[in-house]
Amino acid sequence: MPIEFHELSDGLRRIAISGRMDIPGTDEIATRFAALSAASNLRIVLDLTGVSFLGSIGIRSIIVNAKAVQQRGGRMVLLVGDNVAVAETLQATGLGSLIPILADNAAAEAAALA
């Protein structure tokens, strides 16, 4: 399962995940996802626009990494774009009350920097 990152500006990073965030997919990216989320005061836009399936293990991975980012003084926001399936799954879990879930790229970047 592909995971890529781009430094958008000083302290702002986009992590893009694509494919299935099921058990095999999430296991495949777990170490790299944690490493990409490890710096202090990091602002992250987690791009889920390319995720075709989001299972409970994928949601857990997002929560664990978002909490780790927050504990180090950073912030993570989720970018879903027009990925209705992922957006609905995240909203159904109530995750939006913990981590901002946004469809617009510019809004996601602004929220990460807020």
Rosetta silent file (secondary structure, phi, psi, omega in degrees, C-alpha in Angstrom):
SEQUENCE: MPIEFHELSDGLRRIAISGRMDIPGTDEIATRFAALSAASNLRIVLDLTGVSFLGSIGIRSIIVNAKAVQQRGGRMVLLVGDNVAVAETLQATGLGSLIPILADNAAAEAAALA
SCORE:     score description
SCORE:     0.000 S_00000001
   1 L     0.000  124.904 -177.544    0.000    0.000    0.000 S_00000001
   2 L   -71.370  139.882  170.511    1.578    3.311   -1.053 S_00000001
   3 E  -138.390  126.235 -178.681    2.369    6.046    1.459 S_00000001
   4 E  -128.200  158.990  174.460    4.074    9.232    0.317 S_00000001
   5 E  -139.630  153.430  177.622    4.939   12.505    1.973 S_00000001
   6 E  -139.326  133.789  173.467    5.685   16.028    0.849 S_00000001
   7 E   -81.655  112.886 -177.786    7.005   18.930    2.884 S_00000001
   8 E   -83.450  -36.965  176.094    4.573   21.730    1.990 S_00000001
   9 E  -163.303  179.118 -179.221    6.270   24.401    4.093 S_00000001
  10 L   -60.615  113.581  178.191    8.307   24.606    7.249 S_00000001
  11 L    86.841   -1.157  178.233    6.498   22.391    9.727 S_00000001
  12 E  -117.246  121.403 -176.756    3.646   21.419    7.368 S_00000001
  13 E  -125.879  137.607  171.925    3.709   17.924    5.889 S_00000001
  14 E  -103.567  125.151  173.416    1.252   16.111    3.632 S_00000001
  15 E  -111.356  119.223 -178.147    1.127   12.351    4.108 S_00000001
  16 E  -109.368  125.230  178.434   -0.812   10.667    1.311 S_00000001
  17 E  -115.217  137.114  175.650   -2.088    7.128    1.729 S_00000001
  18 E  -136.620  153.036 -178.219   -3.732    5.183   -1.054 S_00000001
  19 E   107.197 -157.908 -175.924   -5.201    1.714   -1.277 S_00000001
  20 E   -96.356  120.954  174.607   -7.016   -0.369    1.300 S_00000001
  21 E   -92.708   65.295  173.918   -6.580    0.498    4.973 S_00000001
  22 L  -106.059 -167.385 -177.137   -7.511   -2.995    6.078 S_00000001
  23 H   -59.506  -53.574 -179.072   -5.341   -5.319    8.184 S_00000001
  24 H   -63.283  -42.604 -178.469   -2.742   -6.143    5.493 S_00000001
  25 H   -64.774  -44.266 -179.073   -2.624   -2.596    4.115 S_00000001
  26 H   -68.684  -39.610  176.281   -2.358   -0.914    7.499 S_00000001
  27 H   -60.025  -37.535 -178.005    0.289   -3.393    8.681 S_00000001
  28 H   -64.041  -33.969 -175.837    2.283   -2.606    5.538 S_00000001
  29 H  -105.255   -3.897 -170.538    2.463    1.143    6.274 S_00000001
  30 H   -53.847  -50.160 -176.439    2.383    1.205   10.091 S_00000001
  31 H   -66.067  -44.734 -179.195    6.091    1.783   10.732 S_00000001
  32 H   -67.059  -40.552  178.499    6.516    4.382    7.989 S_00000001
  33 H   -59.947  -46.041  179.300    3.302    6.203    8.996 S_00000001
  34 H   -63.200  -41.707 -179.905    4.523    6.421   12.606 S_00000001
  35 H   -65.467  -39.784 -179.882    7.972    7.621   11.497 S_00000001
  36 H   -70.090  -18.199 -178.678    6.499   10.311    9.230 S_00000001
  37 L  -101.808   10.209 -166.226    4.372   11.535   12.146 S_00000001
  38 L   -88.895  -16.882 -174.686    7.187   11.572   14.713 S_00000001
  39 L   -71.808  155.751  176.679    8.641   15.102   14.682 S_00000001
  40 L   -75.589  146.815  176.557    7.809   17.694   17.338 S_00000001
  41 L    55.976   27.394 -178.113    5.397   20.523   16.505 S_00000001
  42 L   -82.445  137.034  173.910    4.601   18.955   13.138 S_00000001
  43 E  -105.324  125.240 -174.024    1.455   19.980   11.274 S_00000001
  44 E  -124.355  131.704  165.764    0.121   17.142    9.114 S_00000001
  45 E  -102.291  111.425  178.177   -2.474   16.971    6.386 S_00000001
  46 E   -90.576  107.644 -175.172   -3.282   13.272    6.113 S_00000001
  47 E   -86.474  109.419 -179.426   -4.513   12.852    2.542 S_00000001
  48 E  -106.676   15.258 -176.501   -7.016    9.990    2.366 S_00000001
  49 E   -63.932  -25.614 -179.463   -8.380   10.853   -1.089 S_00000001
  50 E   -96.600    6.695 -179.964   -6.766    7.731   -2.563 S_00000001
  51 E   -80.912  124.529 -178.291   -8.003    5.299    0.107 S_00000001
  52 E   -91.807  -20.682  178.868  -10.402    2.765   -1.407 S_00000001
  53 E  -151.806  134.920  178.826  -11.407    1.078    1.875 S_00000001
  54 E  -125.323  104.418  179.208  -11.101    2.222    5.485 S_00000001
  55 L   -93.833  177.379 -177.111  -11.509   -0.513    8.079 S_00000001
  56 H   -61.740  -34.083  179.127  -11.422   -0.290   11.859 S_00000001
  57 H   -67.876  -34.058  175.974   -7.690   -1.080   11.960 S_00000001
  58 H   -67.964  -41.402  177.341   -7.060    1.852    9.608 S_00000001
  59 H   -62.206  -43.257  178.074   -9.145    4.149   11.793 S_00000001
  60 H   -59.362  -43.856  179.783   -7.173    2.986   14.838 S_00000001
  61 H   -60.706  -41.813  177.661   -3.902    3.743   13.050 S_00000001
  62 H   -61.863  -47.092 -178.519   -5.095    7.272   12.248 S_00000001
  63 H   -62.270  -47.071 -178.847   -6.146    7.870   15.870 S_00000001
  64 H   -59.152  -46.122 -178.575   -2.899    6.513   17.343 S_00000001
  65 H   -70.884  -37.189  177.692   -0.754    8.661   15.055 S_00000001
  66 H   -63.637  -41.789  178.028   -2.917   11.772   15.510 S_00000001
  67 H   -64.575  -40.332  178.596   -2.646   11.437   19.300 S_00000001
  68 H   -63.015  -40.862  177.302    1.128   10.986   19.043 S_00000001
  69 H   -62.191  -45.761 -179.799    1.359   14.136   16.916 S_00000001
  70 H   -62.543  -39.494 -179.639   -0.747   16.075   19.451 S_00000001
  71 H   -65.224  -23.127  178.450    1.388   14.858   22.363 S_00000001
  72 L   -98.726   16.337  175.148    4.439   16.324   20.610 S_00000001
  73 L    84.721   12.160 -179.052    2.746   19.704   20.151 S_00000001
  74 L  -104.424 -167.901 -178.380    1.563   19.167   16.584 S_00000001
  75 E  -150.080  139.995  175.666   -1.739   18.820   14.803 S_00000001
  76 E  -121.627  137.072  172.001   -3.177   16.397   12.244 S_00000001
  77 E  -126.418  154.095 -177.765   -6.139   17.025    9.959 S_00000001
  78 E  -106.196  129.949  176.373   -7.734   14.600    7.529 S_00000001
  79 E  -106.554  118.186 -179.045   -8.269   15.460    3.868 S_00000001
  80 L  -108.313  -14.619 -179.405  -10.958   13.332    2.211 S_00000001
  81 L    56.610 -132.151  178.829  -11.619   15.355   -0.954 S_00000001
  82 L   -99.402   21.891  179.242  -14.532   13.851   -2.840 S_00000001
  83 L   -80.952   86.125 -174.137  -13.984   10.381   -1.329 S_00000001
  84 H   -62.299  -41.124 -177.330  -17.545    9.935   -0.044 S_00000001
  85 H   -60.890  -45.935  179.972  -17.027    6.395    1.282 S_00000001
  86 H   -68.600  -42.964  179.108  -14.103    7.398    3.497 S_00000001
  87 H   -59.151  -45.428 -179.832  -15.792   10.637    4.611 S_00000001
  88 H   -65.730  -39.202  178.368  -18.963    8.784    5.622 S_00000001
  89 H   -62.339  -46.244 -179.600  -16.981    6.105    7.462 S_00000001
  90 H   -64.677  -42.330  179.302  -15.054    8.718    9.434 S_00000001
  91 H   -65.377  -38.696 -179.507  -18.180   10.726   10.251 S_00000001
  92 H   -63.514  -29.666 -179.850  -20.038    7.579   11.362 S_00000001
  93 H   -81.085  -13.319 -176.161  -17.288    6.844   13.890 S_00000001
  94 L    81.468    9.560 -176.950  -17.469   10.326   15.384 S_00000001
  95 H   -62.070  -25.742  179.602  -13.796   10.864   14.620 S_00000001
  96 H   -59.983  -21.598  177.327  -14.559   14.373   13.400 S_00000001
  97 H   -76.990  -16.214  179.587  -14.957   15.483   17.014 S_00000001
  98 L  -104.464  -38.282 -175.176  -11.292   14.554   17.646 S_00000001
  99 L  -132.281  126.192  178.626   -9.593   15.247   14.315 S_00000001
 100 L   -58.975  134.806  178.367  -10.793   17.778   11.728 S_00000001
 101 E  -117.820  118.027 -173.944  -12.102   16.087    8.562 S_00000001
 102 E  -129.477  149.062  179.137  -12.079   18.343    5.516 S_00000001
 103 L   -95.661  -23.180 -174.173  -12.880   17.967    1.825 S_00000001
 104 L  -100.153  130.964 -177.355  -10.994   21.044    0.594 S_00000001
 105 H   -60.725  -48.754 -178.742   -7.207   21.026    0.300 S_00000001
 106 H   -62.165  -39.843  178.449   -6.698   24.710    1.144 S_00000001
 107 H   -65.926  -37.772  178.916   -9.006   24.416    4.160 S_00000001
 108 H   -64.838  -43.939  178.807   -7.115   21.320    5.350 S_00000001
 109 H   -63.802  -42.824  178.896   -3.769   23.111    5.135 S_00000001
 110 H   -63.366  -41.491  179.863   -5.166   26.149    6.962 S_00000001
 111 H   -66.206  -37.423  178.882   -6.682   23.952    9.691 S_00000001
 112 H   -64.783  -34.575 -178.425   -3.401   22.088   10.163 S_00000001
 113 H   -85.044  -10.931 -176.740   -1.586   25.381   10.664 S_00000001
 114 L   -67.917    0.000    0.000   -4.228   26.839   13.015 S_00000001
